[in-house]
Amino acid sequence: MNNNQQAYKSGFVSIIGRPNVGKSTFINRVIGQKIAIMSDKPQTTRNKIQGVYTTKQSQTVFIDTPGIHKPKHKLGDFMMKVAQNTLKEVDIILFMINAEEGYGRGDEFIIERLKETTTPVFLIINKIDQIHPDQLLPLIDQYKELYPFKEIVPISALDGNNVDRLLNEIEKLLPEGPQYYPEDQVTDHPERFIITELIREKVLHLTREEIPHSIAVVMDTLERRENNKAIYVGATIIVERDSQKGIVIGKQGSMLKEVGKRARVDIEALLGSKVFLELWVKVQKDWRNKASQLRDYGFSEDEY
C-alpha cells in the first residue's frame, strides 16, 4: 500500500495499429525520452519496444508492436507473430488509428484479430490535429459499429492533446500489482538496441524514398576507451544491394557522415557522455529472407 492507502496498480498495455499511425510518437510523448524510432515511412518498428511509465499510484509497461499487416517475407512473418502474440500477454490493448487516413482494409484485418481476444480494447484516434473537428464524430460512429471498444479516446501524440486523459483511463483499468521496474527506468531494452535504432532512424530520415526498409544496423563495439572519457561506438549498416550502399555512403562519404553526426547527438544524450561513433556499410543480399541472418540481426523467434 502507498501513503494514501490505495493499492498500487500495474500492468502491460499493447499498442497495435496499421503501420505509420503514430505508435512510436505516442510512446515517446508518454515516456518523454526517445526510445522508439520515429519515421514517416511505415514499418520502422521491428521489435517489442517497451516504454515504462511510472507514477506514485501505478506503473504502465507499454509494448509497441510492429504494425499488423499481411506478411510478405520471413521478416514480415516474424513481425506479424510478435504483434499477435502480444495481444494474449497484456492487460489492455490500444488500437491506434490515424484520424487523417480513416478506416482502411488493414483495420478490418486487425479487428478480426481483436475478436479472438477477451482483453479490453481502447480505440485511440491519433492525429486529430490533422482533421476538422466535424470529421471526428462520424469516424467514431463508424468504428463503434465494428467492435465493442471499452473506451474511445481521440488524441494528438505529436502535441500531447488528450494524452493525460488516456493515461488516466488506462490507470483506472489496470489491475493491482507490483512496481516491475525502478521508477527511473523507461525501457527494458539494453542501450545497444536503442543505439542501433537511433542510427537506423537517421538513415531512414536522410535517404527518404531511396532506401526501403531493407536495412538493419548491427552493433560491433560499445566500450569506454582507457585514458579517455569518450565512449566508442562502432556499428554496421546492412543493406540488400550495392546501389543502396552507394546511397547510404553518399558522395565522398557525405551521407554517412551526416547520419553519424545526427545519430551521435542522440546517443550522447542517451548515454550522458561524449561519444566517438564510427559507421560502416555492408551489403547482404536478400537478408530479410534468410533465417540465419535474421537471427544475427536480432530478430530471434525463440523469444516469442
Secondary structure, DSSP 4 states (H G I P E B T S, - for coil): --TTSPPPEEEEEEEE-STTSSHHHHHHHHHSS--S---SSS----S-EEEEEE-SSEEEEEEEPPPP----SHHHHHHHHHHHHHHHH-SEEEEEEETTT-S-HHHHHHHHHHTT--S-EEEEEE-GGGS-GGGHHHHHHHHHTT---SEEEE-BTTTTBTHHHHHHHHHHHPPB----S-TT---SS-HHHHHHHHHHHHHHHHHGGGS-S--EEEEEEEEEPTT-SSEEEEEEEEESSHHHHHHHH-GGGHHHHHHHHHHHHHHHHHHTS-EEEEEEEEE-TTGGG-HHHHHHTT--GGG-
